[in-house]
């Protein structure tokens, strides 16, 4: 499921990202496959604030649409 459609407050596992080739910065911020993310806030124009390993990241609408997430299983729901 696309992260832009993921419900606020629920944790998810990041499956893939479709960032441009210069995505090193995104990986440094923790946005890599397997990361646990939680949508904490949505902005008026499609931006999203994520909790990634205890850090808050604000992403624009285009970046959020390039991220695919999956629900956590029961064992992974601890984050």
Secondary structure as GFF3:
##gff-version 3
##sequence-region A 1 79
A	DSSP	three_ten_helix	3	5	.	.	.	ID=ss1
A	DSSP	beta_strand	11	17	.	.	.	ID=ss2
A	DSSP	alpha_helix	24	28	.	.	.	ID=ss3
A	DSSP	beta_strand	36	42	.	.	.	ID=ss4
A	DSSP	beta_strand	48	52	.	.	.	ID=ss5
A	DSSP	beta_strand	55	59	.	.	.	ID=ss6
A	DSSP	alpha_helix	61	65	.	.	.	ID=ss7
A	DSSP	beta_strand	67	71	.	.	.	ID=ss8
A	DSSP	three_ten_helix	75	78	.	.	.	ID=ss9
###
